[in-house]
Amino acid sequence: VQLVESGGGLVQAGGSLRLSCAASGRTFSSYAMGWFRQAPGKEREFVAAISWSGGNTYYADSVKGRFTISRDNAKNTVYLQMNSLKPEDTAVYYCAAPRLRYYSGSYYGLDEYEYWGQGTQVTVSS
C-alpha cells in the first residue's frame, strides 16, 4: 500500500483545511486508515482513524468536534476535514494504514500501522 497526502498549507486560526490521502491498490476498502501528526520537537501522535467499513470513527480528545475523518472507497482516498484550526494544530500530518486487511484494534497506537505517507505540512498562524 502506498499513501500520498495532500492539502496542507498555511491558514489563520479559526480557518479550515481538508487533507487528502490517496492510496494505491485495489484493496483500499478493506483497510482501516489513520491520521497522525508530529509537531517540531514532539512525538508523533494519533489524530483520527476510520474503520475499514467506514462505520466507526475515532478521534483524539484534542480534535474531537473540530476534525472529521471520512473515506471514499471509489476514489481510494481518505480525508481529514479540519475546522476551527488552532496554532497548536501546526504539525506535519501523516496518513497510515495497518499491515492487515480488515484490521480491528484500538487504532490509537503508532505500532498498529505499517504503511505511512510522506506527510503534509499544516501551519496555523495566530
N, C-alpha and C positions, 0 to 999 in steps of 0.2 A: 504494500500500500504506500503510495506516495501522496504527500499532502502539501498544498501550496496555499498560504494565506495571502489575503489582500484586504485593502480597505482601511488600513491605518492612516494616520495623519495627525495634523495639529488642529486642535479645536479649543474653543474657550470653555471655561467652566459653565456648566449648565447645558452645554450642547450635546449633540448626538453623533454617533458613528455606527456604521454597520460593517462588521468584519465578515469576510467570507473565507471558507476553507474548501478548496476543490480537491477531491480525492480521485486517484486513478483506480482503475479496475472495475469489474462488473459486479463485485460483491459488496459494494459500499453499503447497501441497505441492510446488510447483516452485521454491521459493526456499530457498537456504541461509539460515541465521539465525545471528546472533552476539549475544553478551552482552559489554558493555564496562562499565567503572566509572570514576568520577572522584572522587577524594578532594579535600578542600579544598586549594587551592594546588598541586595536581598536575595533570599532563596526563591526559587520558582514555586508558585502557589496555585492551588486549584481556584478556578473561577466558576465554571459551569460544565454540566455534562448532560447528554441526552442518550437514552437507551436506544438499542438497535431498532426497536419497533417505533421509536418516537413517542411512545405513550407516557414515558416518565422523564422528567427533567429535574436537575439538581443544581443548587446554587450555593456559593459561599455566602455567608451572612453579610459580608461587606458589599455585595452587589444585588442581593435579593430585593426585588421590587423596582430595580433600575435596569437590569440587564435581562435579555430574553434569548435563550438558545432555541434554534429550530433547525430542521433539516428538510431538504428537497431531494429525495432519492432519485427522481428523474434527472436531476442535474448533478448528482454525485457531490452535493455541496451541503455543508453545514454553516449556519450563520450565527453571529452573536450581535444582536441589536443592543447598543449601549446608549442609554438615555441618562439625562441629569448627571453628566460626567463631572467628576471632581479631580482636582490636581493629584490627589493620591491614587487615581486610576492610571496615572502615567506609568507605562511599562512596555516591554516587548510582549506581545500576545502570541501564544502558540496554540495550534490545534494538535490533537493527538488521537490516536486510535490504539486500542488494546491488541495484543497479539492474536487473540482468539476471536473468531466469529461468534455471534450470539452470546458474547460475554455479559455476565451479570455479576456485579460486585458493588463495592461501595462507591466507586468512581472517583473518590477524592484523592487517592494516592498516586504519586508520580510513578511508582513501580508497577502500577496496573496497566501502564501504557507502553507499547513497544515502538510505535511509529510516531514521528514528530515532524512538523513542518519547520520551515526555516525562521518563522516568526515575522511579525509586522509591528512596527513601532506606533504606539499611541501616545501622544503628548497632549496633556490638558493644561492650558495656561490659566492662571488665576486672574 
